[in-house]
């Protein structure tokens, strides 16, 4: 295999979007690495070509050189310098690095980053796997696949969450990355330095959502005591949550690391200081040994019993969390307080309103709230059901905003979307510190937008879509952790799609896709449709399949069948006809007479090279089990696909007879077509 003048020796690796090969330049005999792109959609081609252009402008000893870019009949390719050696990940996997070695590597990476930033390029995916270590032990930054020019206004506006989560800065997780893009590289460099010194990243968690929450809310852990303080301070400053509190330039990081290495302002180097400390410790031990015999070790102190917080303390924390718009935390603390004091009315109120404020509760069921008999919220809901006039004095201790908030949720659940949005707007006016009314208003507006579009009134949906985005943005400003709520990011992502901002929508859907249940299913399905529009068939198929595994027949909108049939369509476009047939049949297993599922099966079989064999297999299955509705549906599709109209007609009529007196438009049409 050849790419232009480059003859492939072996494959180095293959990923979801491309492959890399070790090759030889036939003109010079030099070994190089050739990167290619698979399934080149327009978006992926633009990104790949951007990587090539950026690589060619970055000429620095600390950056893997881009030697050539080209294109042949298989598509575009990039030719890179071949770096003999491993990666920084290989070094870290052996354990923490000696501080002087870690500082030197981080310094050299910072110097290379400074060059990239001066050229107007930010990396955005700095991690140990993207730092190669050459034969002389020097670091070389690789893989500028996610990089962008810092002047790219579209990127600055989207707040897209890209890169590897453990190395992603908090401002990017909050969807406001553009203004501090270079500061994001400095954050990632701080994570690298911490990982080299400690042997692990500063933050880790069991799920992406928990990891993002930890990065946003918790300080970095202390480095081991063996790490010299000047070096620990450099790492800590790189990991400041506020981008403005970090080093302003990568060059400043390099200078600080150099100072830590040489201790130019204080005297000795890290290595000498370490030896001096060890010598002092050893000398002290010798002196003690000479002055007195060793004493037996003191017995360990008894374990200290730390009393847990009482109900009153938990209640205070719960109320503080609620007023800070940290609704999940408030709910958990209120539950703990109630476990200690079930009679606490204030704790019950925090639990109930936190539950209603959680984004998942826009469709809350009253039974989920576990309202005590006679609770003001229960009485309010009953009065709303009865259509009674609401006098706030009848529902003390509920505040006016709480009454409006509950009323708005009831209006939303009844489908009175315009009224719900207005009621929640007024509730927010009563409590401008609280994000909860803004969230419910955003949900009401997104449903209004979807209803207008479904009714063919798309032009009228433009303003409500913008208002919904404004409501979500205001809610997140009040409660930053709401940016991690999958339901919020899903609804906001749908509105971004409605307004044509695909990049911002993709960033939101990426976060929503790590949620659970219906929200995750919808997020995966919606992101898959975005990939379809961009002709990223493999990514679309993977998301449709993930949705099919999450959804159930009860999931609204027929999402389960739709996921199988659209996965089949993606497989067909990728040329994997066996997988396409399997996925189309899975859709028919859910509903053997679903018109869209039948159409997907028919489209696959029309292009399948073994459709005659498949028809015979379906007939044999039907002979063995005459009531096998799946086999009958596949047989009808296969016979029509092979042009055997008379036999197909008999199969369609048999399906039709089983449906009578109900009607099925798809089957009726194919009965007519085969006659």
Buried (B, 14 or more C-beta within 10 A) or exposed (E): EEBBBBBBEEEBEEEEBBBBBBBBBEEEEEBBBBBBBBBBBEBBBEBBBBBBBBBBEBEBEBBBBBBBBBEEEEBBBBBBBBBEEEBBBEBBEEEBBBBBBBBBBBBBBBBBBBBBBEBBBBBBBBBBBBBBBBEEEBBBBBBBBBBBBBEBEEBBEBBBBBBBBBBBBBBBBBBBBBEBBBBBBBBBBBBBBBBBBBBEBBBEBEEBBBBBBBBBBEEBEEBEEEBBEBBBEBBBBBBBBEBEEBBEBBBBBBBBBBBBBBBEEEEEBBBEBBEEEEEEEEEEEEEEEEEEEEEEEEEEEEEEEEEEBEBBEBBBBBBEBBEBBBBBBBBBBBBBBBEBBEEBEBBBBBBBBBBBBBBBBBEBEEEEBEBBEEBBBBBBBEBBEEEEEBEEEBBEEBBBBBBBBBBBBBBBBEEBBEBBBBBBBBBBEBBEEBBBBBBBBBBBBBBBBBBBBEEEEEEEBEEBBBBBBBBBBBBBBBBBBBBBBBBBBBBBBBBBBBBEBBBBBBBBBBBBBBBEBBBBBBBBBBBBBBBBEBBBBBBBBBBBBBBBEBBEEEBEEBBBBBBBBBBBBBBBBBEBBEBBBBBBBBBBBBBBBBBBBBBBBBBBBBBBEBBBEBBEBBBEBBEEEEEBBBBBBBBBBBBBBBEBBEBBBBBBBBBBEBEEEEEBEBBBEBBEEBE
